[in-house]
Amino acid sequence: MTVGSQVKGCYSSIKSIEASLGILSNKTQNVESKQAFEHTEQLMKQIKNDLQKQVVMLSKQEPQYK
């Protein structure tokens, strides 16, 4: 498995986590829990954006693995 495919897999996982946190945030009634879910969702969004940049960079460096 190439580094590019590992990063793409991680990116997909982070997208899924981000979506799950959004759902949990909407479903919870507890204010503290809601804030924690929303904060973590924002962190995941930042990580997802960074990983997306890495995917683009790696696909340029490893064009044979697209």
C-alpha positions in Angstrom: 0.0 0.0 0.0 1.4 3.4 -1.0 1.6 6.4 1.2 -0.9 8.1 -1.1 -3.5 5.4 -0.6 -2.9 5.4 3.1 -3.5 9.2 3.3 -6.6 8.8 1.1 -7.9 6.1 3.5 -7.2 8.3 6.5 -9.0 11.2 4.7 -12.1 9.1 4.2 -12.1 8.0 7.9 -11.8 11.6 9.0 -14.7 12.7 6.8 -16.8 9.9 8.3 -15.8 10.9 11.9 -16.6 14.6 11.1 -20.1 13.6 9.8 -20.7 11.4 12.9 -19.8 14.2 15.2 -22.2 16.5 13.5 -25.0 14.0 13.9 -24.1 13.5 17.6 -24.0 17.2 18.1 -27.5 17.6 16.7 -29.0 14.7 18.7 -27.6 15.6 22.1 -29.6 17.6 24.6 -26.7 18.2 27.0 -25.1 21.6 26.3 -21.6 20.6 27.4 -21.7 17.5 25.2 -23.0 19.5 22.2 -20.1 22.0 22.6 -17.6 19.2 22.9 -19.0 17.5 19.7 -19.0 20.8 17.8 -15.4 21.6 18.9 -14.2 18.2 17.9 -16.0 18.4 14.6 -14.2 21.7 13.9 -10.8 20.0 14.7 -11.7 17.2 12.3 -12.6 19.7 9.6 -9.2 21.3 10.0 -7.4 17.9 9.9 -9.5 16.9 6.8 -8.5 20.1 5.0 -4.8 19.4 5.8 -5.1 15.8 4.6 -6.8 17.0 1.4 -3.8 19.1 0.6 -1.6 16.2 1.3 -3.6 14.0 -1.1 -3.2 16.6 -3.9 0.5 16.9 -3.2 1.1 13.1 -3.1 -0.9 12.5 -6.2 1.5 15.0 -8.0 4.5 13.1 -6.5 3.1 9.6 -7.2 1.1 10.0 -10.5 1.5 6.3 -11.2 -0.7 5.5 -8.2 -3.7 7.7 -9.1 
